[in-house]
Amino acid sequence: MRYEFKRSFERSVKSLCETDKADVKAACLAFIDFIENELPLPSGMGLKRLRREFWEIRLGIRARILFRWKGDLLEFVIAGNHDSIKDFLKNNS
């Protein structure tokens, strides 16, 4: 499995508060462990398919991570709240 963090993801993480930045980084590492080592997802983290290739990792109510899964490539696209994910999908479909 290959992983890519898009520029849009890096920009979106920079705009988050420090607590959310730490949560997003920890969630990415936990998700990669989930994929690579078949470990269970941490409590409170949800995984949902939104559209064909787009998936969302939910970190409670506030923070979410949007990624695209294409074959053996997983691209982290953006991090933000529900509305920012919804707006991204609306503008990029």
Backbone as a ProteinNet text record, in pm:
[ID]
protein_1_A
[PRIMARY]
MRYEFKRSFERSVKSLCETDKADVKAACLAFIDFIENELPLPSGMGLKRLRREFWEIRLGIRARILFRWKGDLLEFVIAGNHDSIKDFLKNNS
[TERTIARY]
85.3	0	89.9	50.5	123.1	34.1	98	26.8	80.9	-10.1	29.9	-51.4	18.8	-46.3	-44.3	-160.5	-172.4	-143.7	-107.5	-84.5	-208.8	-324	-450.4	-466.5	-419.8	-427	-335.6	-212.4	-116.4	-166.8	-224.3	-279.3	-396	-481.9	-598.9	-559.5	-455.9	-410.7	-350.6	-276.9	-217.1	-322.9	-441.2	-546.4	-621.4	-594.9	-663.8	-599.5	-674.8	-617.2	-519.1	-434.6	-328.2	-383.5	-492.5	-552.4	-599	-666.2	-715.4	-600.6	-492.6	-375.2	-320.7	-306.2	-254.3	-348.8	-479.2	-578	-572.1	-556.6	-551	-425.1	-312.3	-187.5	-197.4	-249.9	-265.4	-362.6	-469.4	-568.1	-507.8	-425.9	-361.3	-270.7	-192.9	-104.3	-184.4	-291.1	-375.6	-441.6	-483.9	-547.9	-447.9	-326.3	-222.4	-192.2	-187.1	-169.8	-286.3	-406.8	-525.9	-513.2	-466.1	-452	-336.7	-220.9	-99.9	-97.6	-138.4	-121.9	-253.1	-363.1	-494.9	-529.5	-486.5	-522	-661.5	-733.7	-866.9	-855.8	-959.5	-965	-980.2	-916.2	-932.3	-1077.5	-1112.9	-1247	-1275.1	-1392.6	-1430.6	-1397.6	-1323.2	-1288.2	-1381	-1438.6	-1528.7	-1475	-1514.4	-1471.7	-1597	-1608.6	-1728.6	-1693.6	-1753.1	-1737.9	-1840.7	-1791.8	-1880.9	-1923.6	-1826.8	-1849.9	-1751.4	-1765.5	-1684.6	-1548.3	-1458.9	-1322.1	-1297.5	-1392.6	-1373.5	-1426.2	-1343.3	-1375.4	-1351.5	-1411.5	-1397.3	-1362.1	-1266.8	-1236.5	-1295.9	-1383.8	-1446.2	-1375	-1337.8	-1272.8	-1368.4	-1469.5	-1570.9	-1656.5	-1700.8	-1791.5	-1716.2	-1600.8	-1535.9	-1450.6	-1361.7	-1260.5	-1288.3	-1258.2	-1274.8	-1159.2	-1129.6	-1023.6	-1084.6	-1065.7	-1114.1	-995.4	-1013.4	-907.7	-968.4	-883.5	-923.4	-847.1	-919	-858.8	-869.4	-755.5	-751.5	-651.1	-700.7	-612.9	-523.2	-391.3	-298.4	-249.4	-316.2	-278.8	-388.4	-347.6	-438.1	-390.3	-472.6	-436.9	-517.4	-447.7	-513.5	-535.8	-662.2	-698.5	-714.3	-802	-818.5	-857.8	-838.5	-884.6	-966.4	-1072.5	-1156.1	-1281.4	-1382.8	-1509.6	-1605.5	-1724	-1824	-1850.2	-1864.3	-1897.7	-1784.8	-1659.7	-1548.8	-1536.5	-1563.5	-1562.6	-1676.5	-1793.5	-1910.8	-1884.9	-1828.5	-1799	-1696	-1592.8	-1489.9	-1551.1	-1632.5	-1696.4	-1790.5	-1862.6	-1956.4	-1881	-1766.6	-1690	-1597.3	-1575.2	-1481.2	-1545	-1671.2	-1735.7	-1766.1
-117.6	0	123.9	220.4	347.7	457.3	557.2	666.9	798.5	891.1	1023.5	1128.7	1229	1341.9	1457.8	1492.1	1597.5	1734.8	1830.1	1967.2	2022.8	1990.9	2038.2	1986.9	1865.5	1809.9	1888	1911	1984.1	2125.1	2192.7	2327.8	2324.1	2226	2219.2	2189.4	2108.7	2078.1	2202.8	2282.6	2405.5	2501.5	2499.2	2592.8	2547.5	2426.5	2374.4	2425.9	2422	2456	2345.3	2375.3	2281.1	2146.3	2147.4	2022.2	1937	2000.4	1926.7	1877	1956.1	1912.2	1782.5	1779.9	1659.3	1541.6	1566.9	1459.7	1404.3	1492.9	1449.8	1367	1412.6	1337.4	1199.1	1193.7	1065.4	974.7	1032.5	953	895.6	973.4	923.6	805.3	819	708.8	586	606	493.8	427	506.5	449.5	369.2	420.3	345.7	214.8	217.5	93	-2	51.9	-28.2	-99.6	-27	-84.9	-184.6	-143.3	-224.4	-345.6	-325.9	-430.5	-492.9	-452.5	-504	-486.8	-372.4	-338.7	-277.5	-287.7	-226.1	-73.6	-8.5	137.8	180.5	289.7	339.2	374.1	365.6	400.6	546.4	573.1	708.4	746.5	661.6	690.4	610.8	678.5	612.5	617.4	521	512	495	578.7	573.6	603.2	525.8	552.3	657	764.8	874.3	866.5	848.2	835.1	733.4	696.4	589.8	570.8	665.8	651.9	730	812.2	897.9	833.1	840.6	788.5	897.5	880.3	978.1	906.2	964.1	920.5	1025.9	984.8	1077.2	1067.2	1184.2	1192	1261.7	1192.5	1255.3	1348.8	1456.9	1548.7	1653.4	1698.7	1816.1	1788.9	1694.4	1679.2	1557.9	1576	1469.3	1473.4	1358.9	1347.3	1282.8	1347.2	1293.2	1232.9	1109.1	1046.6	974.3	951.3	881.7	750.3	642	508.4	458	453	405	290.5	168.8	52.3	41.5	49.2	38.9	176.6	284.1	420.3	481.8	531.4	601.4	746.4	840.5	982.6	1057.9	1116	1201.3	1336.4	1379.1	1495.8	1621.8	1619.9	1735.8	1690.5	1779.3	1759.4	1881.6	1861.9	1974.5	1926.1	2011.3	1973.3	1918.4	1885.5	1827.8	1918.7	2048.8	2142.6	2156.2	2155.7	2169.4	2045.7	1928.3	1805.2	1808.7	1849.6	1857.8	1956.6	2073.4	2174.9	2122.9	2054.1	1999.8	1902.1	1810.3	1711	1776.5	1878.4	1949.3	2020.3	2078.5	2155.5	2069.7	1945.4	1858.8	1729.8	1734.8	1612.4	1621
0	0	0	-83.8	-89.8	-30.6	30.9	94.9	41.8	14.8	-32.9	41	91.9	157.4	59.3	5	-95.2	-32.3	-118.1	-69.6	-2.5	-58.7	-0.7	142.3	168.6	303.7	397	353.6	436.4	467	366.9	388.4	486.2	470.3	557.7	701.7	722	858.2	922.1	845.3	899.2	951.7	894.3	935.3	1060.9	1108.6	1227	1354.8	1465.1	1595	1635.8	1731.2	1771.1	1817	1890.8	1937.8	1820.9	1725.3	1608.6	1521.5	1510.1	1434	1492.3	1624.3	1691	1670.5	1678.4	1659.5	1517	1417.9	1278	1253	1304.4	1286.5	1350.7	1472.6	1541.1	1466	1411.7	1338.1	1209.9	1141.1	1019	1051.4	1156.5	1196.5	1238.9	1313.9	1356.5	1237	1138.9	1020.2	937.6	924.1	851.8	924	1057.3	1134.4	1110.1	1102.4	1076.1	941.7	839.5	705.6	700.3	748.5	735	828.1	952.5	1054.1	1099.1	1033.8	1066.7	1214.2	1270.9	1408.3	1409.1	1519.2	1523.1	1522.2	1470.1	1476	1621.4	1659.9	1796.8	1827.3	1953.3	1997.2	1962.5	1909	1873	1730	1659.6	1520.4	1430.3	1332.5	1239.1	1098.1	1018.1	879	793.3	688.9	606.6	461.4	371.8	228.8	188.8	124.7	87.2	-58.3	-145.2	-289	-341.7	-467.4	-527.4	-462.7	-480.7	-430.3	-302.6	-260.7	-144	-16.2	87	219	321.3	437.8	545.1	675	746.3	881.9	974.2	1063.6	1157.4	1291.8	1344.1	1474.6	1569.9	1611.8	1694.5	1611.3	1671.9	1604.7	1523.4	1571.7	1512.6	1391.1	1396.3	1291.2	1202.7	1075.3	976.6	878.9	820.5	720.8	597.6	483.3	357.1	283.1	236.7	157.9	38.6	-60.2	-182.7	-186.7	-212.8	-218.1	-360.8	-429.3	-568.1	-576.6	-583.2	-591.5	-469.2	-491.1	-378.4	-333	-377.7	-339.9	-254.2	-138.9	-50	-41.6	-90.8	-93.2	12.9	110.1	208.3	141.2	130.7	50.1	134.9	234.5	322.8	462.2	557.5	695	731.9	805.9	846.7	915.4	916	978	871.9	914	823.8	703.3	731.1	623.3	522	567	472.1	383.4	439.1	359.1	257.3	301.7	214.5	100.8	132.2	30.9	-69.7	-20.8	-110.5	-209.1	-159.8	-246.4	-347.1	-302.3	-389.7	-503.3	-472.8	-570.8	-655.9	-618.4	-690.6	-738.6	-772.4	-821.9	-968.1
[MASK]
+++++++++++++++++++++++++++++++++++++++++++++++++++++++++++++++++++++++++++++++++++++++++++++

